[in-house]
Amino acid sequence: MISEKKVYNKKNISTAKAVLAAMWHLKEAGKDKLFSHKYVRFLCQDKHKNTYRSCIFRLCKTKLLKRDYNNVLALTDKGAGQALPAFIEAESILHKKDNQYWDGGWRMVFFDIPEKKRKYRDYLRKILKLVGFHEFQRSIWVYPYPVPAFLKDLMFEKNIKPYVRFVTTSYVDNDKDLRIIFGLFGEDQIPHK
């Protein structure tokens, strides 16, 4: 469970981003389910209910959300385009890098995103760094721990997916330098096979 105090010390995101992130996660929801979602609860603490209501109104007016006859909210196609980055930002704020156990595997991301899609390449690099990946070689990033689901969601985004490969391997030849980078030399860090 996420500690409210720990999240409170982290940066908050806008109410609109928290709502879009929650809707990305939920796909559709009524107001009660949406307002009780962890992104709204933990990332927009101490907001008045009217703030949420006006936020929903604005998101519907700008056609990022739609409301059906039962008052159930869902993302529009336009909203889905903005909800994925909001979801990734929310998840990256809540992502804990501490106390991860190395299972002996290496996760590698290879990408060759063309210059005309540079903003996607730069965004992918930013998120890889945020998760804790290190650049192994140009456009090859490595990480020893299981990756969070939000990173996989980003790699499957339609503008990124054709240019990215994700590999998990249990063996990297001469991985001493990688173990040093990630501090994986203690007895408690060596996986038992």
PyMOL commands that set and color helices and strands:
alter all, ss='L'
color gray80, all
select helices_A, chain A and resi 4-8+15-26+31-35+38-43+49-61+77-94+115-131+149-155+161-163+176-182+187-189
alter helices_A, ss='H'
color red, helices_A
select strands_A, chain A and resi 28-29+65-67+73-75+106-111+134-137+140-143+164-169
alter strands_A, ss='S'
color yellow, strands_A
deselect
rebuild
show_as cartoon
